[in-house]
């Protein structure tokens, strides 16, 4: 499959970026940790170098940083609409987790990519991390 470029953005469009994707399908993760569970977050991973910001202002100016627990995960919510289009996940701190619902895949059928959603038991984080292949998603 050739590399494709997609846009990811918050609801109001203030926080936006483009990313490259070259896999034939997307493995998305439905996590039930205290954060993802409340937001019903379904996300997939990309390499951090594949994300390119397309914003009129610096990321720190447009977003609010939220860290908790281990502080490995870096979540930046849009200051205007509150949406989190991407973040640095605890499971893959070398990558970026893209919120599936924030991606514009376009209307061109050539851009359609099959999505498989897998469950990640974030309530039992260490056990689920060891039992799944989630850490390989950014390799």
N, C-alpha and C positions, 0 to 999 in steps of 0.2 A: 504494500500500500504506500502511496506517495504521501508526503507530509502535507497536512492541511492546517489552515489557520482559522481559528474561531475567536469570537468575542465573548468575554464574560464581563458582566456589569451588575451593579446594584439596581434597585427599582427605579431610582431617579436618574441614573446615568452618571452621577458625579464620580463614582469609583468604578473605573473600567480599565480593562487590559485586553491584550490579544495573547493567544498562546498557540504553540505548535503542537500538533498531535500526529503521530505516525504509526500508531498501532491499528490493527484491523477492527478492534472492538474496545469498548470501555468496560472496565470492571469498577463498578461503583460500590460504595460501602454504606450500608444503613446501620448506623451506630446508635446504641442506646445509652451512652454515657450521660451523665447529668446535663451536660451542655447540648450535645447533638440530639438527645431524646426530647428535650424541651422545644428545640427548633425544628424537629423532624428533618434534620440535615442528612441528605444523601450526597456523598461527595466521591470524587475520584482523584487520583494523584497524577501529577506531572513533574518533570524535573524543574527545579527552580529557574534554571537558565532559559526555559521555554516560555516564560511569562514576560511580557513587555507591557509596561504601563502606558496608557493612552489618556492621561489626565492633564487638565489645565493647571493643576496645583500639585504640590508635593503630597505624597501619601499620608504623612503625619498630619497635614493640615486638613485633609478631607475625612479622616477617620479617627475613631477612638480606639485605642489599644486596650484589649482585655486579656489579662493573664490570670491564671489561678493554679492551684495545686503545684505541680512540678515546674510550672512556668516555661516548659519546653514549647508548648503550643502558643502561637502568636496569632490572636484573632483581632482583626481590624474591621470594625463596623462603620458604615457610612454615617457621618454626623448628621446628614439630612434625613435619610429614610430608614436608617438602622439595619440595612441588609448587609450580610457578610458574603460577598461573592467568592472569596478565596481566603485561605489562611495557611499558616505553617502548622502542620499537624504534629502531635506528639509521636505518632507512629512512624512518621517519615520526616524528621526535621531537616533533611537534606532536600526536601521537595516542597511542593505546593498542593494543597487540597482544593480542588475546584468544586464549588457548590453546583450540582447538576442542574438545578432549576434556574440558575443564573446564566447559563450558556445559550448563546444565540447560534444554533447550528445552521441557520439560513433556511431558505425554502427550496434550495437546489437539492434534488434527490441524490446527486453525486456526493453530497456532504453527509448523508445519513450513515451513522455508525451504530452497529448493534450495541446495546447496553445490557450487561448482566449485573444485577444487584445482589451483593452478598451481605450477609449479616455479620456485624462485628459486635461482640458482647463487651461493650465498654464498661459495664458495671463490674465485670470481672476482667479488667483490662489486661493484666499480665498474662493470664491464661489464654485469652483470645489472641493476643499478640503472638504468643508462642505457637498456637494451633493453626493460625492462618498464614497466608502468604502476603499479608498487607505490607510488610517491610520491603518486599521485592518490587513494589509498584513503581518506585522511582529509580530503579537500577537499570 
